[in-house]
Amino acid sequence: MDDSKVVGGKVKKPGKRGRKPAKIDLKAKLERSRQSARECRARKKLRYQYLEELVSSRERAICALREELEMYKQWCMAMDQGKIPSEIKALLTGEEQSKSQQNTNRHTKAGKTDATSNSW
């Protein structure tokens, strides 16, 4: 019992406890590490491309909204001066025409239902 110790009635052998690591080829381990790093860089590149596309689409949307806001500001300034912009006139006449078309469609449908209900 030269190398072993007695602790609590048990004989302990010197050395490391637990599972011994398998002798992995260092070149294979290094190659796996390199491959993992390549995949990580590829994922990072894709993530950045996606984020850049997202940012550019949001910037385009912001520019479009700013232009629309500027147009509405100009319309308001024109109406404050007593002028009605032609775009608003076109919108109003377009709404009036669509309302009159809807009303005529309702009347013709109502007339058809009355005619069919009284046809007995």
C-alpha positions, 0 to 999 in steps of 0.5 A: 500500500505504498501509493494508496491512501486509507480514508474512512476505511476505504482505499483510495488510489492516486490519480484523477477520478471520473471518466477519462477523456478519449484521446481525440486527434487534435487535427480533427478537433481543430478542423471541427472548430474551424468548421463551426467558426465558418458556420457561425460566420455564415449565420452572422452574415445572413442575420446582418443581411436580413437586418439591413433589408429590414432597415432599408424597407422601413426607411423607404416606408418612412420616406413615403409617409413623410411625402404623404404628410407634406402633401397633407400639410400643403393641402391644409395650407391651401384650404386655410387660404380659401383654396380647395386643392384639385386632389381633394375635389377629385376625391370628393367627386369620386366619393359622391359618384360612388355613393350615387352608384351605391344608392342606384344599385340599392334602389334597383335591388329593392325594386327587384325584390318588391317585384319578385315578392308581389308576383304571386 
